[in-house]
Amino acid sequence: MTTTPPVTLAEASRFWFKLGWVSFGGPAGQIALLQRELVERRRWLSERRYLHALNYCMLLPGPEAMQLATYLGWLMHGVPGGLIAGGLFVIPSVFVLTALASIYALWGQLPLLASVFAVLKPAVLAIVLMAAWRIGRRTMRTPLLVALSIAGFLAMALLNLPYPLVVISAGVIGLVVSRWRPALLLTGGAHGPGSTQGTADRPDALHDDHTASPEHARFSKRKLALTLLIWALALLLPLAGVVAISGWNGSLALMARFFTRVALLSFGGAYAVLPYVAQGAVEQFGWLSASQMLDGLALGETTPGPLIMVVAFVGFMGGWNQALAASTSPWPLALAAVAVTVWFTFLPSFGFIMSGAPLVEASRNDLRLGAPLSAITAVVVGVIASLALFFAGPVLWSNGGFQVGAAVVVVVALWVQLKLRWSVLQLISAAAALGVAMAVARHVLS
């Protein structure tokens, strides 16, 4: 049996750079891409090691695929490898989405872009509905889980409760029920793509099932304390900087604190936390309108990297709109807001991996927080449904009446996802092409 040769940091960095530009398809597609490239093709680690890392990342708040890339980069090359892998996973999407946000802010009202967004918005609404349906189909296998999902929807859509309160309450319910009647939350199944079958003919992985953890991956109290100190400084020093610039209640400081909360409470993926983002950015702080928020989600669906990167659009438009309201140049505040938003959204994910991964490697056992996680996931289904309701207003009932054309796009978009198995990228591309064709047709006919 041959063994996969060692991989240098430079070689791994080239892979992470390429991955950052092609990681479309949301967390499911990104996780599958990592599994195909690292486990099946390159044999940098075994499937069991891969699933061990994935199970840990699934329990954390934040973007699972980005955290998984950070974990695997750290496992192979220590802290530099983790920072490079995680950083290159998100940096391309920051540049792409900032460029798209700039185009949107400057020319978003042009007839061509208006026509494209008229089709993109109902397509995105259909994507959100499909996300709720897919997660619900996997999750709601007991009456209690169904009830928790309904409660999550009512809490967000009708009672307007804070998202953190909803998530924490679900976790507490799951913890209590697991000690009383665990069968009420028993859903079965497991996370992770593929299986361990069919690996007999493969070469040994660089990090195989029984390969000892590398020296840098071994748990040390001293390393943990140093990591926590650096993590705290990376959070507090930039926060102190933006407070010095704009004051404690200035826009940048508000964004720093708000998106830190977003990062710490984003269980269940981007769709689950987007209602909280929309609730804060649109209703509480007024950084952008509900229609602009939906446009940002449409743009976020077209870019590589984690979908939660839509927060970069929220930050950009928040800074842009506030600068325009103050009659100052919008560029400095918009770009500063992007930097603040991205830093405070993704910093916790790096901290979770750098501090927690050595403990995971030391145990090599699955982390069993199944009951609270099942309860949270069930509530997340209802939360995602409330996001669809939040977006349905500006999409289906705009300009004083029901929009039949938008409703048709929603129905068709649901159909192509269900029956034709279209990916998000295929659907978004087709919707954008249809919007362009409609704009050209109107121009020709006029």
Summary of the structure (lengths in Angstrom):
residues: 446
radius of gyration: 22.2
end to end distance: 70.1
largest distance: 71.8
contacts: 1538
relative contact order: 0.17
helix: 76%
strand: 2%
